[in-house]
Amino acid sequence: MKVGIIGAGRIGAIHAENLRLHPDVSAVIVTDEVVSHAERVAKINGAEVAPGADELLDSVDAVVICTPADMHAELIELAVKHRVPALCEKPLAMNLADADRAVATVSESDVLVQIGFNRRFDTGYRTARDLVADGSLGTVTLIVGQHHDYQLPTKEYIARSGGEFIDQLIHEFDILRFVTGREVLRVHAAGATLAFDWFSDFGDYAQTVVTLWLDDGMLAVLCGSRQNPVGYDVRMEVFGTKDSVAVGLDSRTPLRSIEPGVPEPVDPYTEWLPRFGETYAREMDAFLAMILDGEPNACTVYDARAALAIAEACTISAQEGRIVSLEEVV
């Protein structure tokens, strides 16, 4: 099958390589608003270049959307219009109004659309999900999750990111739902810009903490920061009445213990690709299997909307300094 890529940035290049290596893919076609970006990715992967999204969608059997987030909803609708199955990077949209429009477009058609929350394909998170589901942990009472980047993003990136909750912690919101199988009822979020005041120029935060109440009485605490000098640190701890487990804890986890005799991390993660690179190949496998073999959709537009609703509730909570119910935004 022929697969197109709209958006030839770093994530587009990762998907292009995985598609080039996939046995079910006969050709890859790339387009980008910046033609040189598309040409670079195409040259590396032996792909073709299309002049624009419409032309690309007229010539492919499936498409991967890797543009900035503020273009996602529009391109999902365009893919559905062309009747081309789509894998779209997260988030679904920058706000719930655009998300609802995209969800309506998808639900009114039979075109398959998967959203790229890649952590759903991480072995650790999937194992945690299985342990929760089969009762191995007992009653799960508390979840603690965190996402700390190593290097600060650029101001240009933050300007189009949608904010800390939509851009960064939305991964934690999605994986919380995925691991627990539960829904969030209300949130209390806080944000700060300590040491990085320029984030406030964009109405954004450099550090965030969220308390979440789930529909079975479980509590979760999620936090994020845009800069951690030790490395890229993404983890989850799941506490149950029978057992507790940690995801993302290994010799490379950038935790520098000051307890005597504890070794420092070896070659700590400094970016997301070494930590989660394999998940993108598995995500692509699932997308193509959904199209070719009728396998279940690994992350629907409804899942993506749910994560976005949590992010929007957190944004309101942080701005207004109060607990926000999901009923206020859903």
C-alpha positions in Angstrom: 0.0 0.0 0.0 1.0 3.6 -0.5 1.2 5.7 2.6 1.5 9.5 2.7 3.1 11.7 5.4 1.9 15.3 5.9 4.6 17.2 7.9 8.2 16.4 7.4 9.7 17.5 10.7 11.4 15.1 13.2 8.4 13.0 14.0 7.5 12.8 10.3 11.0 11.6 9.6 10.6 8.8 12.2 7.4 7.6 10.7 8.9 7.8 7.2 11.7 5.4 8.2 9.3 3.0 9.9 7.1 3.0 6.8 10.1 2.4 4.5 11.0 -0.7 6.5 7.4 -2.0 6.8 6.7 -5.1 4.6 3.1 -3.9 3.8 4.2 -0.5 2.4 5.1 -0.3 -1.3 5.7 3.5 -1.5 5.9 6.5 0.8 4.9 10.0 -0.3 5.8 13.1 1.7 4.6 16.7 1.7 5.3 19.7 3.9 4.7 23.5 3.7 8.4 23.8 3.6 9.3 22.0 0.4 13.0 21.5 1.4 11.9 19.5 4.5 9.8 17.2 2.4 12.6 16.7 -0.1 15.1 15.9 2.7 12.9 13.2 4.3 12.0 11.8 0.9 15.7 11.6 -0.2 16.7 9.7 3.0 13.8 7.2 2.7 13.5 6.8 -1.1 10.1 8.5 -1.0 8.2 10.7 -3.4 7.3 14.4 -2.8 3.8 15.7 -3.3 3.1 19.5 -3.8 0.4 19.6 -1.1 -2.0 17.7 1.1 -4.8 17.4 -1.4 -2.5 16.0 -4.1 -1.0 13.6 -1.6 -4.4 12.4 -0.4 -5.5 11.7 -4.0 -2.6 9.3 -4.4 -2.3 7.2 -1.2 -4.1 4.4 0.6 -3.4 5.8 4.1 -1.8 9.0 5.6 0.2 10.0 8.7 -0.4 13.5 9.9 2.7 15.0 11.6 2.1 18.7 11.4 2.0 21.2 14.2 -0.9 20.6 16.5 -3.0 23.5 15.3 -3.4 21.8 12.0 -4.4 18.4 13.2 -8.2 18.8 13.2 -8.4 20.4 9.8 -6.2 17.7 8.3 -8.2 14.9 9.8 -11.3 16.3 8.2 -9.5 16.6 4.9 -8.4 13.0 5.1 -11.9 11.9 5.8 -13.1 14.0 2.9 -10.7 12.1 0.6 -11.7 8.8 2.3 -8.1 8.1 3.4 -7.5 6.3 6.7 -5.3 8.5 9.0 -2.9 8.2 11.8 -2.7 11.7 13.4 -0.1 12.7 16.0 -1.5 14.0 19.3 -3.3 16.1 20.3 -6.5 15.7 18.3 -6.9 19.5 18.3 -5.9 22.6 20.2 -9.4 23.1 21.7 -12.6 21.1 22.3 -14.6 23.0 19.7 -12.2 22.0 16.9 -11.9 18.5 18.4 -15.7 18.1 18.4 -15.9 19.1 14.8 -13.2 16.5 13.9 -14.9 13.8 16.0 -18.3 14.5 14.3 -16.6 14.3 10.9 -15.0 10.9 11.7 -18.1 9.5 13.4 -20.3 10.3 10.4 -18.0 8.4 8.1 -16.5 4.9 8.0 -13.0 6.2 7.5 -10.5 4.9 10.1 -8.7 7.5 12.2 -6.1 6.6 14.9 -4.5 9.2 17.2 -0.8 8.8 17.9 -0.5 8.5 21.7 2.6 6.3 21.3 3.0 5.4 25.0 0.1 3.0 24.6 2.6 0.8 22.8 5.3 1.0 25.5 6.0 -2.4 27.2 6.0 -1.0 30.7 2.7 0.9 30.4 1.0 -2.1 28.8 2.3 -4.4 31.5 1.0 -2.0 34.2 -2.4 -2.0 32.4 -2.5 -5.8 32.4 -1.7 -5.9 36.1 -4.4 -3.5 36.9 -6.9 -5.3 34.8 -6.3 -8.8 36.1 -6.3 -7.7 39.8 -2.6 -8.5 40.5 -2.2 -5.2 42.3 -5.4 -5.5 44.2 -7.4 -2.3 44.4 -5.4 0.5 42.8 -5.6 3.4 45.2 -3.0 5.9 43.9 -1.1 6.7 40.7 1.9 9.1 40.5 3.1 10.1 37.0 5.7 12.5 35.8 7.1 14.0 32.6 10.3 16.0 32.8 12.0 17.2 29.7 15.8 17.6 29.5 16.2 20.6 27.2 13.9 23.6 27.1 11.7 24.0 24.0 12.2 27.0 21.8 10.0 30.0 22.1 8.8 29.3 18.5 7.7 25.9 19.6 5.9 27.1 22.7 4.0 29.7 20.7 2.2 26.9 18.7 2.2 24.2 21.3 -1.2 24.9 23.0 0.4 25.1 26.4 1.9 22.7 28.9 -1.3 20.7 29.6 -2.2 20.1 25.9 1.4 19.6 24.7 3.2 17.8 27.4 1.0 16.4 30.2 -1.7 15.3 27.7 0.5 12.2 27.4 0.0 11.6 31.1 -3.7 12.1 30.9 -4.1 9.6 28.1 -1.9 7.0 29.7 -3.7 7.4 33.0 -7.0 6.5 31.3 -5.2 3.7 29.3 -3.6 2.0 32.4 -6.5 2.3 34.8 -9.5 2.0 32.4 -11.2 4.7 34.4 -12.4 8.2 33.7 -11.4 11.5 35.4 -14.1 13.3 37.2 -12.4 16.5 38.4 -8.9 18.1 38.6 -6.9 20.7 40.5 -4.0 22.0 38.6 -1.2 24.6 39.3 1.5 26.0 37.1 4.6 28.1 37.6 7.4 29.7 35.6 10.1 29.7 38.2 13.6 30.3 36.6 11.9 30.5 33.2 9.7 33.6 33.3 9.5 33.8 29.5 6.9 31.1 29.5 4.4 33.6 30.9 4.8 35.6 27.7 2.8 32.8 26.0 0.4 32.3 28.9 2.2 29.0 29.6 4.0 27.2 32.4 7.4 25.7 32.9 6.3 23.5 35.8 2.9 21.9 36.5 1.3 19.7 39.1 -2.2 18.2 38.8 -4.3 16.2 41.3 -7.0 14.1 39.6 -10.0 12.3 41.1 -11.1 9.2 39.1 -14.6 7.7 38.9 -13.8 4.8 41.2 -12.4 6.9 44.0 -8.8 6.5 42.9 -6.4 9.5 43.2 -3.7 10.5 40.8 -1.0 13.0 41.0 0.8 14.1 37.7 3.5 16.6 37.3 5.7 18.0 34.5 8.6 20.3 34.0 10.2 21.7 30.8 13.7 21.3 32.0 15.5 18.7 34.1 19.3 19.0 34.2 19.8 15.3 34.8 17.9 14.1 31.8 14.6 13.1 30.2 12.4 11.5 32.9 9.0 9.9 32.2 7.7 7.5 34.9 4.5 6.2 36.5 4.1 4.5 39.8 0.9 2.4 40.5 0.1 1.7 44.1 -2.4 -1.1 44.9 -3.5 -2.9 48.1 -1.6 -6.1 47.0 1.4 -4.7 45.2 2.9 -1.6 43.7 4.9 -1.2 40.4 6.9 1.4 38.6 7.0 2.1 34.8 10.1 3.8 33.3 12.6 2.9 36.1 15.8 1.5 34.8 19.6 2.1 34.9 19.2 5.0 32.4 16.4 6.8 34.4 17.8 10.2 35.1 17.5 10.1 38.9 20.6 11.1 40.9 20.3 9.6 44.3 22.3 11.1 47.1 21.9 8.0 49.3 25.3 6.3 50.1 26.2 3.5 47.8 23.5 4.1 45.1 25.1 4.4 41.6 24.4 7.2 39.3 22.4 6.5 36.2 24.3 5.1 33.3 23.9 7.1 30.0 20.7 8.8 31.2 18.0 9.6 28.7 18.4 13.1 27.3 15.4 13.0 24.9 12.3 11.1 24.1 13.4 9.0 21.2 15.8 6.6 23.0 13.1 6.1 25.7 10.1 5.6 23.4 11.6 5.0 19.9 10.3 1.5 19.5 6.7 2.6 20.3 6.5 4.4 17.0 7.2 1.3 15.0 4.6 -0.6 17.1 2.1 2.2 16.7 2.6 2.0 12.9 2.2 -1.7 12.9 -1.2 -1.3 14.7 -2.3 1.4 12.3 -1.7 -0.7 9.2 -3.1 -3.8 10.9 -6.3 -1.9 11.6 -6.6 -1.0 7.9 -5.5 -4.3 6.4 -6.6 -6.9 8.9 -9.5 -5.2 10.8 -7.7 -5.1 14.1 -9.2 -2.8 16.8 -8.3 0.9 16.8 -5.6 1.4 19.4 -6.5 5.0 20.1 -9.7 6.5 18.8 -10.7 10.1 18.4 -12.9 9.7 21.4 -9.9 8.6 23.5 -8.0 11.7 22.2 -10.9 14.0 23.0 -11.1 12.6 26.5 -7.5 13.5 27.1 -8.0 16.9 25.6 -10.9 17.6 27.9 -8.7 16.8 30.9 -6.1 19.2 29.6 -8.7 21.9 29.1 -10.0 21.4 32.6 -6.5 21.7 33.9 -5.9 24.9 32.0 -9.0 26.4 33.6 -8.0 25.1 37.0 -4.5 26.6 36.9 -5.8 29.9 35.6 -8.6 30.2 38.1 -7.0 28.5 41.1 -9.9 26.1 41.8 -11.0 22.5 41.3 -12.7 22.0 37.9 -15.1 19.2 37.1 -14.9 17.5 33.7 -18.6 18.2 33.4 -17.7 21.9 33.0 -15.8 21.3 29.8 -17.2 18.0 28.3 
